[in-house]
Amino acid sequence: MEEIKHKFIEVNGLKLHVAEIGSESSPAVVFLHGFPEIWYSWRYQMIAMAKAGFRAIAFDYRGYGLSEQPKEPEKTTFLDFDNDLLGLLDALSIPKAFLVGKDFAAFVISLFVVLHEDRVSGFVTMGVPFMLPGPSDYGLPEGFYITRWMEPGRAEADFGRFDAKTVVRKIYILFSRSEIPIADENQEILDLVEPGTPLPYWFSEKDLAIYGAKYEKSGFQTALQVPYRAMAEQLNVTARPVQVPAMLIMGEKDYVLKFPGIEDYIRSDELKSLVPKLEVIFMPEGTHFVQEQMPDEVNQLLLSFLLHNKST
């Protein structure tokens, strides 16, 4: 871990925290995190990719971790995240990069590839397929966690009962299960995790302390805005076929796979028509955090993809 270098780069008027390892002359791989994560969720992948001859870069989104807060977090959009990614590539003099993202980073990457395909060598998403952000309740009950967290003030009150470390602990436990988090009418989302529930075996107290400290600094305001509240906004961007190589890694025990319509979409002609060069990998024991749960297997898949496509 000490080989990973850290710096702050000003992009679109904000200082973003960037972690990097590997030679600047090597092909670049940019990792984009989900929630409740930060750059650190890619620690295993960054080291493995650098050892294999790639330049591995991960950053905290604006308002996340050590990156600077936007002046108006409640107005942040997915396009802001995409503009930051574009600005970061420019600041680092990277004409073209591989993009790897998990969870809602799939929305960030999908949007980026549609808008800036010429800057992308290929992309990998985990836990969520290629799709643009947009309004959807998936036909699930009012207690569905996304519906709850989209409601201004609801998650703030729920999260505000605990310190940041406890919030991250509860969400990591919740999201590592195979059931969709849905609360009863008179229950809050974080109450779905009983006090004393152990962390997943692959996630240590040390890892939790690192996440907790970063969210203690940033809070959850921007994180609740993007992805959850920003999903309701129309971006006036239309999905179109993209021709770059792509891979989707899905854990078969990932709760997202149970969202109504998601598995059908992953196996559909619609997705194949949008991403004709897509390879889909299902990991039988994988949960929503495959890159931390099974780093060796994920690293092998990533390296196979990157090495095969680095000359294209």
PEQUIWO-V451105 format. One record per residue. PHI is phi in radians with two decimals (NA if undefined). PSI is psi as a letter, one per 40 degrees, with the letter a starting at -180 (* if undefined). NEAR is the number of other ideal C-beta (glycine too) atoms within 10 Angstrom. Layout:
phi->(PHI/PHI)
psi->(PSI/PSI)
near->(NEAR/NEAR)
This chain:
phi->(NA/-1.18/-1.31/-1.34/-1.66/-2.16/-2.71/-2.00/-2.15/-1.40/-2.36/0.89/1.43/-2.18/-1.49/-1.76/-1.43/-2.16/-1.89/-2.63/-2.63/1.96/-1.25/-1.15/-1.54/-1.47/-1.01/-1.58/-2.15/-1.86/-1.75/-2.10/-1.55/-1.83/-2.16/-1.71/-2.00/-2.48/-0.91/-1.05/-1.16/-1.81/-0.97/-1.17/-1.22/-1.04/-1.15/-1.15/-1.17/-1.11/-1.10/-1.56/1.72/-1.95/-1.66/-1.72/-2.27/-2.37/-2.42/-1.50/-1.01/-0.91/1.41/-1.94/0.94/-1.63/-1.28/-1.21/-1.36/-1.19/-1.10/-2.22/-0.94/-1.22/-1.86/-1.17/-2.21/-1.07/-1.13/-1.08/-1.10/-1.18/-1.14/-1.16/-1.09/-1.08/-1.11/-1.18/-1.04/-1.13/-1.11/-1.63/0.98/-1.87/-1.22/-2.66/-2.48/-1.41/-2.03/-2.26/-2.50/-2.19/1.06/-1.18/-1.04/-1.07/-1.17/-1.05/-1.17/-1.03/-1.08/-1.13/-1.17/-1.10/-1.52/-2.40/-1.03/-1.18/-1.71/-2.04/-1.42/2.95/-2.54/-2.26/-2.08/-2.27/1.51/-2.50/-1.36/-1.00/-2.91/-1.45/-1.16/3.12/-1.12/-2.96/-1.84/0.99/1.17/-1.69/-1.10/-0.97/-1.39/-1.00/-1.03/-1.15/-1.04/-1.11/-1.34/-1.33/-1.39/-0.97/1.61/-1.19/-1.20/-1.00/-1.23/-1.11/-1.16/-1.13/-1.34/-2.28/-1.36/-1.05/-1.08/-1.20/-1.06/-1.09/-0.96/-1.12/-1.25/-1.08/-1.11/-1.08/-1.36/-1.56/-1.47/-1.68/-1.70/-1.16/-1.20/-2.33/-1.62/-1.24/-0.98/-1.81/-2.25/-1.65/-1.03/-1.18/-1.32/-1.21/-1.89/-1.20/-0.97/1.55/-1.10/-1.22/-1.16/-0.96/-1.04/-1.61/-2.14/-1.55/-1.09/-1.14/-1.02/-1.03/-1.09/-1.16/-1.07/-1.03/-1.11/-1.23/-1.32/-1.07/-1.29/-1.49/1.22/-2.03/-1.10/-1.19/-1.12/-1.35/-1.23/-2.12/-1.68/-1.13/-1.37/-1.22/-1.13/-1.36/-1.53/-1.50/-1.70/1.00/-2.12/-1.82/-1.10/-2.48/-1.09/-2.06/-1.83/-1.36/-1.08/-2.60/-2.45/-2.07/-1.93/-2.11/-1.34/-1.25/-1.85/-1.35/-1.04/-1.08/-1.11/-1.60/-1.03/-0.94/1.58/-1.19/-1.13/-1.06/-1.12/-1.06/-1.66/-1.52/-1.18/-1.05/-1.14/-1.08/-1.27/-1.36/-2.27/-1.09/-1.72/-1.51/-1.92/-1.90/-2.05/-1.81/-1.83/-0.94/-1.72/-1.26/-1.83/-1.22/-2.00/-0.99/-1.23/-1.67/-1.24/-2.32/-1.04/-1.11/-1.15/-1.14/-1.06/-1.08/-1.10/-1.09/-1.11/-1.05/-1.13/-1.16/-1.15/-1.19/-1.90/-1.22/-1.65/-1.45)
psi->(d/e/e/h/i/i/i/h/h/h/h/f/e/i/h/h/h/h/i/i/i/i/h/e/e/i/h/h/h/h/h/h/i/a/h/g/i/a/d/d/e/e/d/d/d/d/d/d/d/d/d/e/f/i/h/h/h/i/i/h/i/h/e/i/b/e/i/i/h/i/d/g/d/e/e/i/i/d/d/d/d/d/d/d/d/d/d/d/d/d/d/e/f/h/d/h/i/i/h/h/i/i/b/e/d/d/d/d/d/d/d/d/d/d/d/f/d/e/e/h/d/i/i/h/i/h/d/h/i/h/i/i/i/i/h/h/e/e/f/i/i/d/e/h/d/d/d/d/e/e/h/h/d/d/d/d/d/d/d/e/e/i/i/d/d/d/d/d/d/d/d/d/d/d/e/e/i/e/i/h/h/h/i/i/d/f/i/i/d/e/e/e/h/i/i/e/h/i/i/i/d/e/h/i/d/d/d/d/d/d/d/d/d/d/d/d/d/d/a/e/d/d/d/d/d/h/d/d/d/e/d/e/i/h/e/f/h/h/i/i/h/i/e/i/i/i/i/h/h/h/h/e/e/h/d/d/e/e/h/h/e/d/d/d/d/d/e/i/d/d/d/d/d/d/g/d/f/h/h/h/h/h/h/d/e/h/a/e/f/d/d/d/d/g/d/d/d/d/d/d/d/d/d/d/d/d/d/d/e/e/e/*)
near->(10/4/10/18/10/10/11/14/17/11/23/13/10/19/14/25/22/22/23/21/19/23/10/10/7/15/20/23/27/26/25/28/24/22/21/23/30/27/27/19/21/28/20/16/24/26/18/18/27/19/14/17/14/25/22/25/24/25/28/21/29/26/23/27/24/19/26/17/16/21/9/9/19/12/10/22/16/23/19/20/27/22/16/21/26/16/17/19/22/12/13/17/8/16/10/14/22/25/27/29/25/28/24/25/27/27/26/26/26/28/22/26/23/18/15/14/13/9/18/20/19/22/28/27/27/29/26/25/23/22/19/16/24/14/9/14/13/13/9/16/12/12/17/19/23/19/18/19/23/20/14/11/8/15/22/14/10/20/24/11/11/13/13/19/18/16/22/28/23/22/23/21/18/19/22/21/16/14/10/17/19/17/19/11/7/7/13/17/23/21/14/20/17/8/7/5/11/8/14/16/8/13/19/11/10/7/18/16/12/16/23/19/15/23/23/13/13/23/16/22/14/22/25/23/22/27/23/19/19/23/18/12/14/8/16/6/16/7/16/10/12/19/10/20/21/26/23/21/25/23/25/13/19/26/19/20/18/14/18/12/11/17/16/10/13/18/12/13/7/12/18/13/10/20/25/12/15/19/15/15/18/14/19/7/11/23/22/25/23/23/27/23/20/20/18/9/16/25/18/12/20/25/17/13/21/22/13/13/17/16/7/9)
